Amino acid sequence: MNIGSYQLNNNVILAPMAGITDQPFRQLCCQLGAGMAVSEMMSSNPKVWNSGKSKLRLEHSDEAGIRSVQIAGSDPDEMAFAAKVNAEHGAQIIDINMGCPAKKVNKKLAGSALLKAPEQVEQIVKSVVAAVEIPVTLKIRTGWCENTRNGVEIAKIAEANGIQALAVHGRTRCDFYKGNAEYDTIKAIKSAVNIPVIANGDVNSPEKAKQVLDYTNADAIMIGRAAQGRPWIFREINHFLNTGEHLAPPAVAEIRAILMAHVQELHKFYGEFMGVRIARKHVSWYMQTLDQGKQFRSIFNGLEQPLEQLESLNIFFDNLT
């Protein structure tokens, strides 16, 4: 699959997730088979760029793989400026967020709230595409609610105004993450446009990945929540799509190595104070796949120092094996 001049290694992509798809997690998922990893969304409002987290999100130049950076906002000029700044900081693809269902984003008429305003969608897309020389992609939901499911209309606007790939989450904004994703709208969008379409929503196993690709005819799939604590899902899906066979799950020793390296990278990337706190949620997700993990999580969440976290993980895995 290609996005502009960039060729992906495969068609299994890590979805952007706020507070999750930071640089350490993106790097890890790419190492374990993701064809591309999209950054957590960054506000287009430059007034918030001086915060510690925003500064970390702005630096893309040292990152491996194709650097796709997601921006969110509602003002076409601000979005264009944010795209330019991120391109100058090393982004290779700009992704526009029109899928986030969070109230704090939607009340600013950003994220999935934009699906209610097709004319504003067109203005934002035009402005961002004109502002940069790198490919621009778009992520949407199927519509605002069940009665206003206008994903096909938005997709046509996107294609007509220079968007080079479209990711579609198979829920409306009003669905949030409840119920099951539906793929009929994604299939209809794929039939209506010629740009690459990426199917997103509830893809949590190799079989589901193949089922969704076959049903929608999408060019790629996007994995979100299923990768939390299970970043090796990308290689498992790739193997199944290529061979029809299941890859053996990782041994405990490999999970240990992956988790330890991930936690160390979080400490390094964020510094001791924030790194320790951000590591807690990632370790919690990993522990869901391991025996005795639930009991360990409560102990781990009380630790305040990087070395304490690493020592406790080593003790946990020593006892586990």
C-alpha positions, 0 to 999 in steps of 0.5 A: 500500500502506498500513501503518496510517495511512501510505500508501507511495509504492509497494510496493518497500521497502528491507530492514533490513540490519545495518551497511548501512541507516543513515540516509544509505543509507535517504535515498538509496534513498528518493530513488531510488524506494524506497517505504519504507526500514527501519532497521538493527536496534537492540537492545532492551537499553538498556545498549547504547544509549550507544554512538556507533552506537546514539545515531545509530540512535536519532535519527529526527526529521530523516529524510525518508519514512516512518520505520520503525525495527526493534528486536530482542530476546527480552524482551517488556518490553524490546521494549516499552520500546525501541518507546516510546523509538524512537517518542518519538525520531521513529519512525513505524513499529516493526518487530520483527525475528524474521528475523535468522539471526546466531548472536550474535543467535540465542544470545540467543533473539532474531531468527529463534530466536524462530520456535521459540517461538510463545508468546514471539512472541505475548508480544512482539507483544502487548507492543510493540503495546500500548506504542505508538500507531504501527503495528507490523510484523514481519519473519520467515523461513519457519521455523527449519529445513526441518522446522519451517517454521511461517511460516503459524502465526507470521503468524496469531499476528502478525495476531491480535495487532495486527501491521499488515504482515508481511515474509517472507524466503523462507528458513529460519534454517538456510538463512542466505543460501545457496541460493535463496529459496522463495516457496511459504511466502510465497504460503501466508502471503498466503492465510492472513492479511488484513494486507499481506504483503511478499515478501523474498529474492533479488529482484535485478531488475525481472523477478524483482520482477514474478515474485515479486509475481505468484506470491505475490500479496504486496502489496509486495516488499523489496529487500536485498542487491541494493540494495548499490552499486545504489540505483537498483534501486528506480526500475528496478523501479518503472518495470518494474512500472508500464510493463512496460518497462526503464528505461535504466541510469544513465550513468556521470556519474549514478553518479559524482554518486550515489556522491560524494554518498553518501560525503560524507553518510557522512563528515558523518553518522559523522564523519571516522574512522568515515565513512572506514571505513564508506565503504569497503564502500559504495564496494566495492559500487558498484565491482562495476558499473564497469570497473576497479573491482576494481583501484581498490578496493584503492587506496581501502581504504588511504585514511585521510582524507575528502578523500583518498577524494573526490579518489581517486574524482574521479580514478577517474571522470575516467579512466573517462570 
